[in-house]
Amino acid sequence: MAFQKTLLPDCPQCKQPGIRVIESRKTAHGTRRRKACECCNYRFTTHEVSADFYKEAEQNLLLVSQFYKLLGAQPFKATIQESKCPDCVHNIKGKYCAFELPEYDTDESFDCNHHSI
């Protein structure tokens, strides 16, 4: 499996150089990385997958869209997962996470393994 390396030299928010990796996590199909800009502290997530996995996902998406076209239905639209932070017992005064997680109350917080009600 060959991996394609993508470089992000500039921050997507402020366009300045200086991106650092905060956390890396292996997933079933590649690597998930949390990154932060050293200039503006903007945080974002990248997912690195193999070229084979990416091609297979593209082919599956094409098949699904063709299937919907045959049915005359609207294609499935992905929904953004909502943050579970407001309901979590680790939510401190609605301002931050007791574990000081950088994903607090962002789109990436939906799969937090510390979440409890």
Stockholm file with secondary structure:
# STOCKHOLM 1.0

chainA/1-117         MAFQKTLLPDCPQCKQPGIRVIESRKTAHGTRRRKACECCNYRFTTHEVSADFYKEAEQNLLLVSQFYKLLGAQPFKATIQESKCPDCVHNIKGKYCAFELPEYDTDESFDCNHHSI
#=GR chainA/1-117 SS CCBCCCCCCBCTTTCCBCEEEEEEEEETTEEEEEEEETTTCCEEEEEEEBHHHHHHHHHHHHHHHHHHHHHTCCCCCCCCCCCCGGGCTTEETTTEETTCCTTTTSGGGGGCTTCCC
#=GC SS_cons         CCBCCCCCCBCTTTCCBCEEEEEEEEETTEEEEEEEETTTCCEEEEEEEBHHHHHHHHHHHHHHHHHHHHHTCCCCCCCCCCCCGGGCTTEETTTEETTCCTTTTSGGGGGCTTCCC
//
